[in-house]
């Protein structure tokens, strides 16, 4: 049966459940390797990206997040689309605009937040196929049931983003 419409709590009561604006990026270097963040504390791989400040466009947020998490300046070369996430049970509600970007200039040094440092975050570079395989086949080590649910949402989002990038890049 075809899905006609998905109705969410946040759609009906928008003021009651603020959606987090986020940008997600498939960042590629000159060798067509993709930046993948490894959160050692959780044994979890993810793509660069994060929250977009109210004063930023999605593109500006994507560029800032890439610079902070990878140490690289970048330019957006393609917009992949939008992924909405909604789980009232997990308290997880977000809008992600997803991009492909290329490293501009030399690779730099990551400017990790304390949370990223605590998560033992490391930057790795993989081919697009390797990144997709690693992210799709990972078994994270969450600390609780809520975190396990959120990591599953993030994993599925990253799989969709990488598959979209693969389609565009050939």
N, C-alpha and C positions, 0 to 999 in steps of 0.2 A: 504494500500500500504506500502511496506517495505521501510525504509529509506536506501538509498544506501550510502550517504555521507553527512555530514554537513560541509559546507564550511563557514569559518568565516573570517572576515576582518584581524584579528590577524594572522591567518594561512598564508595568502597570503603576508601580509606586516609586518612580524615579527619584524623588526627593528622599525617600526612605533608605535607599541603597545606592550610594555613590559608586559609580564605576571608575576604577583606576585606569587612567590613560597610560599606555605603555607602547614602546617601540621595540621591535625585535629585528635582529640583523643577521643575515648571512654575509659575513665579512670575508672577502677573498684577497689573497696576496698576489704578487706578480707571478707566482708559480701555480696559481689556481688552487691553493690550499685554503681551507675554511677554518676560521678561528672557532675553537670549542673550549669552553671553560669547564674545568674539572673541579668539583667541590669535594675535596678529599674527605672531609668530615662526614659526608653523606654518601660517598662513593657514587656520585651523580654527575653526569655530563649535561651541559646546556649551552645554548647559543647566547652571544652577547645581547644585551638590551636591558631595559628596565623602565621605571616610571618616567613619564614626561611631566615636567613642571608646568604649572598653569600658564606661565608666560611664554612657553616654548611651543613651536610647531612640532609635529611628530618627527619631521626630518631633523630639526635641531636637537631634539631629545635623543634621536638615534645616534647622531654624530657625537654628542656629548657622552652618551653611555659607552660607545665604542672606544672613545679616547680614554675614559676612566678605566674600563675593564680590560682593555688590550694594550693601551699605550700608543695606539695607532690613530693618526688622522685618517679620515676617509672621505670619500665622496659617494653619495647615493647614485646608483646607476639604474635601479629599477625598483618600482613599488610592486610587491607581490600581492598585497591585499590586506584584508582585515579578518582577524579572528576574535570572536567574542567568547568570553569564558564566564560561566555563571554557575555557582554552587552555593545556594543558601545554607546548606548543611555545613560546608567548609568555611563559609564567610568569605568566599573567593568570587570576585566580580570584576571583570576587566575587559577593556577594549585594547587590542593589540594591532597596531599597524606595522606591517612586516615589509622589510626592504632587503635588496641585495646592494652591497657596497663594496668598493675596492679600496685597498690601502693606498693612501696618498703619501708619498715620501718614504722615509725610513720607518721601520717598526720601532716603537719606543718602549718605555717602561710602564707597566701597569700602575694605576693610582687606585688601589683597592680601598674600600671602606673597611671599617673595623669588623663589620659582619662578614665581609668577604674574606678577610684575614682569618677570622675565627672559623670560617667554613673551610679553611685551608685551600683556597681557590688557586688554581694554576691554569695558565694559558697553554693550550696545545694547538697544533695546526695539522689538519688531516685533509685528504682528498674528500670531495663531496660524497662519494660512495662510502668511504671509511667513516666519515662523520655520521652519515645516516645509519650505517650498521651499528656503530657504537651506541648511538642514542636509542635506536630501536630495540637493541638486545640487552640494555643495561638492567641490572637489578639493584636498585638503590637501597640504602641502609637508613630508613627514616627512624626518627626517635619516637614517633607516636602515630596513631591512626589518621589524625588530621594532616600531618605532614606527608604521610604516605599518599593520601588522596591528592594533595596539592602537587606532589612530585609526579604523579600519574598524569594529571592535567598538563603540566609543563612538558612532560615527555611526549604526549600526544600532539601538543602544539608544535613542538620542535620537529617532529616527524612530518607533519603537514607542511611546515615552512620549508624544510629541506627538499621534500618532494616537489613542491611548487618551484623552487629554485632550479632543481634538476630539469624540470620540464622546460623552463625558460632558457637555461644555459645549454641544453642539449646534451 
